């Protein structure tokens, strides 16, 4: 189990949608660990819940195949390569200091503008289906930008706006308005899948075929009656554990200041509230690390750009942030704490929902609430694009031109890692040449 997922973690470039393709090829077509039907059910579940969809899918496959130990082996194997690379990047940023490195950081900050802008466009096209959805997303952006300009808001405003989006979606599902946030059918799983596909445009011609191409075999559902299933008691225990972590972490943070409790608070909250793909975690992490003074905006955006160039899950950015943060132990230990904290909520929620999924997925109000939360995330990400990403990344004419070139490359489906490498190379030249 570990070796299989380690190999996938070394070669799985392309973001969550591409990861799902790799998983389908490996576990449905090649190893036949589960049927295409069961695989599709797991994909729908993981893309409906908040959290890192591809990592949750790998965790669920490991859980189904070999129980709790299999799930942990799948998580560690798939995450280790990218997390190790991000820690190495963090140490390199601390040790090296030169005009070339400063130029590389500036180039990475510029291409971060392109990556986030492309994600916002893709998520908006997929999730903002009616005028009410556009209005909600715009309102969220205005609230955040206005609050930033006035110097108020704090780290809790984003979770509050996501919760508001979920409530609006739920209310809209009951009214059934064609222009509502939830849409007429409330099909959140499909829309979230489309959002991931648009916002993670890293597919390439040799990518494996997407799920569902092979003939399904008869198999039990993924919920409480499936092989390797989670009992209702274990599911409830997982949800209670998640609630305890989310409630206790801020208490420990208040008692410790900038200790381990602060790291757990920031990263667990971000992991529990992410709807719409890996890019959606950006504003939550920025609010918790940059606005708290743990990292500079340049360090944060450089790490975000580097995360586009490594294989495996986007959430491995937490390793870089935990290693550099002026909170907690820092270094390798800080990276481990941050990684565990950001991934744990998604896994606990997955285990908690699995026993009840077969009944829960039949409720249109649930799907509509999830979609409403996703609409709010579009507004949050759009606000983050304006400030601090664009204000921090577009600091010169060459940086603005580089961002425009990067966006154009992504628009024609160039892989993000290629855009990142291009940005680093141009930035290095700019550093040597002394461009302003």
N, C-alpha and C positions, 0 to 999 in steps of 0.2 A: 504493500500500500504506500509506504513512505517513498520508496524509490520511484514508483510510478508517478506520484504527484511531484516529486522533486524534479524529474525530467520535464514534466509539463511546466513547472515553474521556471525552468531554464529557457524554454523555447516559446512560451505563450505570450508573444507580443500581440498588441492590437486591442486591448481593452476588453470589457466584459462580454460583448457580443462575440468577438473572436474566440474568447476563452470557452464559451458555450459550444462553439463549433469544434474546438479541439477535444473537449470532453465527450461530445457525441461520438466523434470518430474513435476515441480510445475506449470508452466504456460501453457503448452500444454496439458499434460495428466490429471493433477489433476484439474486445474481451468478452462481450455479451454479458456483462454484469447485471444489466437491467434492460428492459424492453424500451423501444422508442416511445411507447405510450407512457410508461412510468417516468421516463426521462422528461418528456414534455410536461407532465404534471409537476415534477420537481422544479422545472424552469419557471412555470407559471407561479408556483408558490414563492420562489426566491425573488422573482421580479415584482411581486405584489408587496412583500414586506420591506420595511426600511432596512438598510444595511448593504454590504458589498455583495451584489447578487452572485457573481461568479464564485467567490469564496464560499458563500453559503451553499451554493450548488455542490461544490467539491466536498464540503463538510457533510452535506446530506448524503452524498454518494458513499463516502467513507463510513458514515453511521449505518447506512442500509447494508453495506457489505460486511462490516466487521465490528459493529457496535461503537461504543464510546472511544475505545482505543483507535479504531480505524478512522473515526472522525478527526481525532487529534493528529494522527499521522498524516492525514490528507491536508489539514490546515498547515502544519509545520512544513511539510514538503513543498507545498505550492507557494508558501509565503517566504521561506528562508532565502532563496536567491535574491529576490528584489529587496528584501529588508536588509540583507548584508551589504548589497551595493549602495543602498541609501545611507547606511552608517558610514561606509567608506567615503562617500561623497561629503558627509558632515565633517569627518576628520580632515579631509583634504581642504575644505573651506577654512578650517581653523588654522592649519599649518601653513598653507601657501598664501602669500600676499604679494602681488605684483601687478603692474599695469595690464599684463595679459589676462590674469585672473579677473581683475576688475572689469575688463572688457567682456570676458566670457559671461560674467554675472549679468552685466547690462544686456547682452544679447539674449540670455535666457529669460530675463524679465520682459524683454520686448516680445519674444515668441509666446510667452505666457498670455499676453494680451490676445494674440491670434487664437490660441487654443481655447481660451475661455469664451471668446466671442463666437467661435464656431460651435462650441457646446451650447451656448445660449440660443443661437439660431436653430440648431437641430432640436433642442428640447421644446422650444416654442412651437415649431412646426408640428411636433408630435402631440403635445399636450394641450395647447391652447386652441381648442376646437370651436368654441363659441365666443360671442362678444363678452359674456359674463366672465369667462376665463381670462380673456385679455384684460378686462377691467380689474379683476382681482390681482393678477400678476403686476400690472402697472401700479396699483395702489400699494402693494407690498414694497415695490422698488422706491416709490415716492416717500413712504414712511421711513425706510431705512436711510435713504440719502438725506432727507430732511433732518432726521435725527442726528446723523453724522455731522451735518453742517451746524446744527445747534448745540452739539456736544452732549447729547443725551442718548440713551438707548440701552447700553450695557450688553452683556452676553446673553441675557435671557430673552431679548426681544425677538430674535430669530426663531427659537423654539415656539414662542407664543404665536408668531405669525404662521408657522407651519400648522400648529393646532387650529388656528382660525381657518386656514384653508381647508383642513379636514372637516370642520364643522360646516363650512359653506358647501362643500361637496355633498355632505350627508343631507343637508337641508334641500339642496338642489335635486337630489335623487328622489326625494319625496314629492317635490313639486312637478318633476318630469318635464321641465321646460327645455325646449329644443336648443336654446342658446345658453343653457346652464353650464356650470363648471363640470358637472358630472356627465353631461351628455345624455342622450336619450336612453342609452342602454347601460351606462355605468361600467363599461368594460375596461376596468383599470389595468388588468394584467396585460392585455393586448397593447394598450397605449403606452404603458411603461416599457414594454419590450421595444416598441417603435422608438421611444425616446432614447433608450440605450443605443439602438442602432444608429440614430441620427447624431447623437452627441459623442459617440466613440468611433468616429469615421476613420478607423485604422485598418479596415479590411484590405486585403490584397488578393491578387488573383489566385494564389495557391492556397488560400484559406479553405479548410475543410467545409464540406457541405453543411448547412444549418440543420438543427434538429428537425426530426419529423420526416426525413426522406426515406428511411427504411420502413419496411412493413411492420406494423406493431404486432406484438405477440400478446396473447391473453395473459393478464397479470392483475394482481390485486391492486387496489388504490394505494396512494402514497400515505394516506392517513393512518388511523388507528388499527387497520386490519392488515397492513402490508408486512412483508418480511422485514425484520430489523426495525419494527415499529416502536414508537415511544408510547409508554402508557400514559393514561390521562393524569395519573398522580405525578409522574415525572415531568409532564408538560406544565402542570400547575406549579410545581416546585421551581422549574426554570423561570417562569414568569415572575414568581415571588422573588427569586434571587435577583432578577433584573431590576425589579422595583427597589429592592433594598440597596443595590449598588448605586442606582441613580439618585436615591434619597440620601444615602449615607455619604457619598463622595463630597457633596458640597459642605456637609457638616465637618468632615475631616479637613477639608480645605480651609474652612474658617478657623479651625483649631491650629492647623500647622502652618498656615500662610502659603508659602511657595514650595511645599514639600511634595511627597509622593501623592498625597491626597489631591493636590491641585492638578497634577498630571492626569490622574484617574478621572477627576471631575470633567476636565475639558475634553479628553479624548473619548470617554464613555458616552458623554452627551452627544458629541458629534456622531459617533457610530450608531447611536439609537435613533437619530433624526434624519438620516440621509435617505431621501427619495430621489430617484431619477439618475442613478449612475455615479461613478466616482468623482466627476467634476463637481457634483452638488455638495460634497463635503468641504470644498474650498472656503466658502464664507464662514462656515462654522469654526473651522480650524484657525482661520485668520483672526476671527473675533477672540478666540480663546488664547492665542499665542502672541500675535503681533500687538493687538490692543491691550493685552496684559503686560506688554513690555518684555516678554521672554525672548523674542527674536526681532530683528529689524525687518522692515518690509522687503528689503533686498534679499536677505537670507531666505525669507519665506518663499518669495516668488522664484528664486533660483532653485530651491528644492522642488517646488511644484513643477517647474519645467523639466528638471532632471527625472522626475518620476514618470514623465511621458516616454523616456528613452529606455526604460528598463522593462524586462518581461514581468509577468505576474500581476498581482492586484495593485490598483492605484492607491489603496489604503496603506501600502508600505511607505508612503510619504510620512506616516507617523513615526517610523524609525528615525528618519532624518530630523524631524522636529523634536522628538524626545531626546536625541543625542545632543542637540545644540541648545535646547531650552534652558533659560536661567531659572529653572524650577525643577525640583526633584533631584535625583542623583546625577543626571546628565550622562553622557558617554553611552557605552553599551547597555548598562543597566537601565538608564533612562529610556533608551530606544526600546528595550524589551517591555518595560512597563507601558509605554505609549502604545505599542503594537497590540499587546494583550487587551488594553483598555478599549481600543477603538474597534477591535474585532469581536470582543465578547458579547456586547449587546445584540448584534445581529445573530450570533449563534444561539444565544439564550432564547431570543424571540422565535427563531426557527424551531427549536426543540419544543418551545411552549405551544406553538400553533399547530405543529404536525398532528397531534391526536385529534384535533378539531377541524382540520382543514376541509375535509369532505363536506361538512355541514356549513362551515363559514363561507366557503367560496360560492355558495348558492344565494347569498344575501346581496342584492344589488346595492344596498346602503353601505355595506363594507367596502365594496369596490369603488363606489363613488367617493367615499371619504378618503381613500388612498389616493385617488386621482386629484381630489381637491388639495391634498397636501403636496402633491407633485406640482400643481400649478403655482402654489406659493413658493416652492423651491425655485421655479423659473424666475420669479420676481426677485428673490434673494440673490440668485446668481447674477442677474442683470445688474443689480445695484452694486455687487462686488466688482463687476467688470468696470463700471464707471470709477468707483473708488473702493479699494486702493489700487486695483490692478492697472488700469489705464493711467491714472495719475502717477503711479510709481514706475511704470514701464516705459511710457512714452516721454522720455526726458530730453530727446534730441531729435533732429530731423532724420538721422540715419536709423534711429530706433523705430520711429513711426513708419518709415519705408520698409524696414525689416518686418514689422508686425503685419503690414499690409501684404507683403510677399508671403509670409507664413500663412495668413488666412487664405490667400489664393491657392496655395499648395494644398491645404486641408480641404478646400472646396472641391478640388479635382481629385480628392481621395488619396493624396499622398499620406503615407503612414506618419503618425506624430513623431516617432523617434527620428525620422529623417528631417523633419522640420526643426526639432530640437538640436540635432547635430549641425544643421545649417546655421541656426542662430548662434550656437557656441562658436563656430568658425568665424562668422562675420564679426561677432563681438571681440574675438581675439585679435583680428585685423584692426578693428577700431581702437583697441587698447594700445597696440603697437604704434599705430598712426597718430594717436592722440586726438581723435575726433571728439568734438564737443558733444 
